[in-house]
Amino acid sequence: MEAGGLTGILPPENRVDVTDPDFTGPNDVLADERDEGWWFELSLDTFQEHFRSFPHAARDPETFAALWKEVEDLVRQGSRLDGYWPVVVILATRNND
């Protein structure tokens, strides 16, 4: 994924806590493809349902009250909730030379 995989979505102060292994070699070719079919638009209700499926959302729902109000206000003003299916495919070949 662009911007460092999962570390790209973390706050800057927490990025050093995640040490995903990087097995990329000097001759490896990395390609980042975007497919329009991976994008979708969510309703506010669907987004809230998805968010509540994560364990941290159930621990203290009041923690997110201000955030939900901000999101609701933005959606009422015409902002969209876009999402995409994050897909990573690793294709590897071995050079026996």
DRENROLO-64717 format. One record per residue: x, y, z of N, C-alpha, C, O in turn. Coordinates in nm, 2 decimals, decimal comma. Atoms other than C-alpha are relative to their C-alpha. Layout:
<nodes>
NODE   n.c1   n.c2   n.c3  ca.c1  ca.c2  ca.c3   c.c1   c.c2   c.c3   o.c1   o.c2   o.c3
NODE      X      Y      Z      X      Y      Z      X      Y      Z      X      Y      Z
...
</nodes>
This chain:
<nodes>
NODE   n.c1   n.c2   n.c3  ca.c1  ca.c2  ca.c3   c.c1   c.c2   c.c3   o.c1   o.c2   o.c3
NODE   0,08  -0,12   0,00   0,00   0,00   0,00   0,09   0,12   0,00   0,20   0,13   0,06
NODE  -0,07  -0,13   0,01   0,11   0,35  -0,07   0,02   0,06   0,14  -0,06   0,03   0,23
NODE  -0,03  -0,07  -0,13   0,26   0,55   0,22   0,04  -0,10   0,11   0,01  -0,07   0,22
NODE  -0,05   0,09  -0,10   0,40   0,25   0,40  -0,09  -0,10   0,06  -0,07  -0,14   0,17
NODE   0,09   0,10  -0,05   0,12   0,01   0,44  -0,08   0,04   0,12  -0,13   0,16   0,12
NODE   0,07  -0,04  -0,12  -0,04   0,01   0,78   0,06   0,11   0,07  -0,01   0,19   0,14
NODE  -0,07  -0,11  -0,07   0,22   0,25   0,92  -0,05   0,13  -0,06  -0,04   0,24   0,01
NODE   0,04  -0,12   0,07   0,09   0,51   0,67  -0,13   0,06   0,06  -0,15   0,18   0,05
NODE   0,12  -0,05  -0,06  -0,24   0,54   0,86   0,01   0,03   0,15  -0,08   0,07   0,21
NODE  -0,02  -0,03  -0,14  -0,09   0,58   1,20   0,04   0,14   0,02   0,10   0,20  -0,07
NODE  -0,05  -0,13  -0,03  -0,02   0,91   1,37   0,15   0,00   0,00   0,21  -0,10   0,04
NODE  -0,15   0,00   0,01   0,34   1,02   1,32   0,07  -0,05   0,13   0,18  -0,12   0,12
NODE  -0,07   0,03  -0,13   0,43   0,97   1,69   0,00  -0,15   0,02   0,07  -0,21   0,11
NODE   0,02   0,14  -0,02   0,32   0,60   1,67   0,07  -0,08  -0,11   0,07  -0,21  -0,10
NODE  -0,06   0,08   0,11   0,49   0,50   1,34   0,13  -0,08   0,03   0,15  -0,18  -0,02
NODE  -0,13   0,07  -0,04   0,82   0,41   1,51  -0,03  -0,13   0,08   0,05  -0,22   0,09
NODE   0,03   0,12  -0,08   0,63   0,15   1,72  -0,03  -0,12  -0,08  -0,03  -0,23  -0,03
NODE   0,04   0,11   0,09   0,54  -0,06   1,42   0,12  -0,03  -0,09   0,17   0,06  -0,16
NODE  -0,12   0,04   0,08   0,83  -0,25   1,25  -0,04  -0,11  -0,09   0,00  -0,23  -0,07
NODE   0,03   0,10   0,10   0,68  -0,43   0,96   0,13  -0,04  -0,08   0,21   0,05  -0,12
NODE  -0,12   0,04   0,08   0,95  -0,64   0,79   0,00   0,04  -0,14  -0,11   0,04  -0,20
NODE  -0,01  -0,04   0,14   1,07  -0,52   0,46   0,10  -0,09  -0,07   0,22  -0,08  -0,05
NODE  -0,09   0,09   0,07   1,21  -0,79   0,23   0,03   0,04  -0,14   0,07  -0,04  -0,22
NODE  -0,03  -0,05   0,13   1,25  -0,57  -0,07   0,14   0,01  -0,03   0,22   0,06   0,05
NODE  -0,14   0,00   0,04   1,57  -0,62  -0,25   0,04   0,11  -0,09  -0,05   0,18  -0,14
NODE  -0,05  -0,12   0,08   1,78  -0,37  -0,45  -0,05  -0,01  -0,15  -0,06   0,09  -0,22
NODE   0,04   0,02   0,14   1,66  -0,52  -0,79  -0,15  -0,02  -0,01  -0,20  -0,04  -0,12
NODE   0,15   0,02   0,00   1,29  -0,56  -0,69  -0,07   0,12  -0,06  -0,03   0,23  -0,05
NODE   0,08  -0,11   0,06   1,03  -0,36  -0,88  -0,13   0,01   0,07  -0,20  -0,09   0,08
NODE   0,13  -0,03  -0,08   0,74  -0,21  -0,68  -0,09   0,07  -0,10  -0,05   0,17  -0,16
NODE   0,10  -0,07   0,08   0,43  -0,11  -0,86  -0,13   0,03   0,08  -0,17  -0,06   0,16
NODE   0,12  -0,04  -0,07   0,13   0,07  -0,72  -0,12   0,02  -0,10  -0,11   0,12  -0,18
NODE   0,11   0,00   0,09  -0,19   0,01  -0,91  -0,13   0,05   0,06  -0,15   0,02   0,18
NODE   0,13  -0,05  -0,06  -0,53   0,19  -0,86  -0,11  -0,05  -0,10  -0,10  -0,04  -0,22
NODE   0,11   0,05   0,08  -0,85   0,03  -0,98  -0,13   0,07   0,04  -0,16   0,06   0,16
NODE   0,12  -0,08  -0,03  -1,17   0,24  -0,99  -0,11  -0,10   0,07  -0,19  -0,05   0,15
NODE   0,10   0,09  -0,06  -1,37  -0,08  -0,89   0,02  -0,03   0,14  -0,06  -0,09   0,21
NODE  -0,03   0,02  -0,14  -1,20  -0,08  -0,55  -0,07   0,11   0,09  -0,07   0,09   0,21
NODE   0,06  -0,11  -0,08  -1,37   0,25  -0,45  -0,15  -0,01   0,02  -0,21  -0,07  -0,07
NODE   0,14   0,00  -0,03  -1,71   0,29  -0,29  -0,04   0,11   0,09   0,05   0,17   0,16
NODE   0,05  -0,11  -0,08  -1,92   0,55  -0,12  -0,09  -0,07   0,11  -0,17  -0,16   0,09
NODE   0,07   0,05  -0,11  -2,06   0,48   0,23  -0,10   0,11   0,05  -0,08   0,23   0,04
NODE   0,10  -0,09  -0,07  -2,37   0,63   0,40   0,06   0,01   0,14   0,14  -0,06   0,19
NODE  -0,05  -0,03  -0,14  -2,31   0,77   0,75  -0,03  -0,12   0,09   0,05  -0,16   0,17
NODE   0,04   0,12  -0,08  -2,50   0,47   0,90   0,09  -0,12  -0,02   0,13  -0,19   0,07
NODE  -0,09   0,11   0,04  -2,29   0,22   0,71   0,14   0,02   0,06   0,20  -0,08   0,11
NODE  -0,13  -0,03  -0,06  -1,97   0,39   0,82   0,00  -0,02   0,15   0,10  -0,07   0,20
NODE   0,01   0,02  -0,14  -2,08   0,40   1,18   0,00  -0,15   0,04   0,06  -0,19   0,13
NODE   0,01   0,14  -0,03  -2,17   0,03   1,17   0,14  -0,07  -0,02   0,18  -0,15   0,06
NODE  -0,13   0,05   0,02  -1,83  -0,05   1,02   0,10   0,04   0,11   0,17  -0,05   0,17
NODE  -0,09  -0,05  -0,11  -1,64   0,16   1,28  -0,03  -0,07   0,13   0,06  -0,11   0,20
NODE   0,03   0,07  -0,13  -1,83   0,00   1,57   0,04  -0,15   0,00   0,03  -0,21   0,10
NODE  -0,05   0,14   0,00  -1,71  -0,34   1,45   0,14  -0,02   0,05   0,18  -0,14   0,08
NODE  -0,14   0,01  -0,06  -1,36  -0,26   1,58  -0,01   0,00   0,15  -0,08   0,07   0,21
NODE   0,00   0,01  -0,15  -1,28  -0,35   1,94   0,01   0,13   0,07  -0,05   0,15   0,17
NODE  -0,02  -0,12  -0,07  -1,16  -0,01   2,03  -0,12   0,09   0,01  -0,13   0,18   0,10
NODE   0,12  -0,08   0,00  -1,49   0,15   1,94  -0,10  -0,03   0,11  -0,17   0,05   0,16
NODE   0,09   0,04  -0,11  -1,68  -0,05   2,20   0,05   0,02   0,14  -0,03   0,02   0,23
NODE  -0,06  -0,02  -0,14  -1,44   0,02   2,49  -0,06   0,12   0,07  -0,10   0,11   0,18
NODE   0,05  -0,13  -0,06  -1,55   0,38   2,55  -0,07   0,08  -0,11   0,00   0,17  -0,17
NODE   0,06  -0,07   0,11  -1,80   0,50   2,29  -0,01   0,15   0,01   0,00   0,22  -0,09
NODE   0,01  -0,15  -0,03  -1,82   0,85   2,45   0,13   0,07  -0,05   0,13   0,18  -0,08
NODE  -0,13  -0,06   0,04  -1,45   0,90   2,35  -0,02   0,05  -0,14   0,05   0,15  -0,18
NODE   0,02  -0,04   0,14  -1,57   0,93   1,99  -0,11   0,09  -0,03  -0,14   0,12  -0,14
NODE   0,12  -0,08   0,02  -1,87   1,15   2,05   0,03   0,13  -0,08  -0,05   0,17  -0,17
NODE  -0,03  -0,12   0,07  -1,70   1,47   1,93   0,04  -0,03  -0,15   0,00   0,05  -0,24
NODE  -0,03   0,04   0,13  -1,56   1,29   1,63  -0,12  -0,03  -0,09  -0,13   0,02  -0,20
NODE   0,12   0,03   0,07  -1,90   1,16   1,53  -0,08   0,12  -0,04  -0,13   0,13  -0,15
NODE   0,07  -0,13   0,03  -2,05   1,51   1,56   0,07   0,07  -0,12   0,00   0,12  -0,21
NODE  -0,07  -0,06   0,11  -1,78   1,64   1,33  -0,03  -0,06  -0,13  -0,05   0,00  -0,23
NODE   0,02   0,07   0,13  -1,83   1,37   1,07  -0,15   0,02  -0,04  -0,17   0,05  -0,16
NODE   0,14  -0,02   0,04  -2,21   1,41   1,08  -0,02   0,14  -0,06  -0,09   0,16  -0,16
NODE   0,01  -0,14   0,05  -2,17   1,79   1,03   0,05   0,01  -0,14   0,00   0,08  -0,23
NODE  -0,06  -0,01   0,13  -1,94   1,74   0,74  -0,09  -0,07  -0,11  -0,10  -0,02  -0,22
NODE   0,09   0,07   0,10  -2,18   1,49   0,57  -0,12   0,08  -0,03  -0,17   0,09  -0,14
NODE   0,11  -0,09   0,02  -2,47   1,73   0,62   0,03   0,11  -0,09  -0,05   0,16  -0,16
NODE  -0,04  -0,11   0,08  -2,27   2,00   0,45   0,04  -0,05  -0,14   0,08   0,03  -0,23
NODE  -0,02   0,05   0,14  -2,22   1,77   0,14   0,12  -0,08  -0,01   0,15  -0,13  -0,13
NODE  -0,12   0,09   0,01  -1,90   1,58   0,22  -0,04  -0,14  -0,02  -0,15  -0,18   0,03
NODE   0,03   0,14   0,03  -1,89   1,22   0,10   0,09  -0,08   0,09   0,20  -0,04   0,13
NODE  -0,08   0,10  -0,07  -1,76   0,92   0,29   0,04  -0,11  -0,11  -0,03  -0,20  -0,14
NODE  -0,06   0,09   0,10  -1,54   0,74   0,03   0,09  -0,11   0,07   0,16  -0,07   0,17
NODE  -0,09   0,10  -0,05  -1,37   0,41   0,10   0,06  -0,08  -0,12   0,01  -0,06  -0,23
NODE  -0,05   0,09   0,10  -1,17   0,15  -0,09   0,05  -0,13   0,06   0,08  -0,13   0,18
NODE  -0,05   0,13  -0,04  -1,07  -0,21  -0,06   0,15   0,00  -0,01   0,20   0,00  -0,12
NODE  -0,15   0,00   0,00  -0,70  -0,21   0,04   0,05  -0,14  -0,04   0,03  -0,24   0,04
NODE  -0,05   0,13   0,05  -0,55  -0,50  -0,16   0,14   0,01  -0,03   0,19   0,10  -0,10
NODE  -0,14   0,01   0,03  -0,19  -0,59  -0,17   0,02  -0,14  -0,05  -0,01  -0,24   0,01
NODE  -0,04   0,13   0,06  -0,07  -0,86  -0,40   0,15   0,00  -0,02   0,21   0,09  -0,08
NODE  -0,14   0,01   0,01   0,28  -0,98  -0,39   0,03  -0,11  -0,10  -0,01  -0,23  -0,08
NODE  -0,04   0,10   0,10   0,42  -1,15  -0,70   0,15  -0,01   0,00   0,22   0,09   0,00
NODE  -0,15   0,02  -0,01   0,76  -1,30  -0,68   0,05  -0,11  -0,10  -0,02  -0,21  -0,12
NODE  -0,07   0,11   0,08   0,99  -1,49  -0,91   0,14  -0,01   0,05   0,20   0,08   0,11
NODE  -0,14   0,03  -0,04   1,33  -1,64  -0,85   0,08   0,00  -0,12   0,05  -0,07  -0,22
NODE  -0,10   0,00   0,10   1,62  -1,57  -1,07   0,11  -0,10   0,03   0,18  -0,08   0,13
NODE  -0,10   0,11  -0,03   1,84  -1,88  -1,09   0,13   0,02  -0,07   0,21  -0,07  -0,08
NODE  -0,13  -0,02   0,07   2,13  -1,71  -1,27   0,11   0,01   0,10   0,23   0,03   0,06
</nodes>
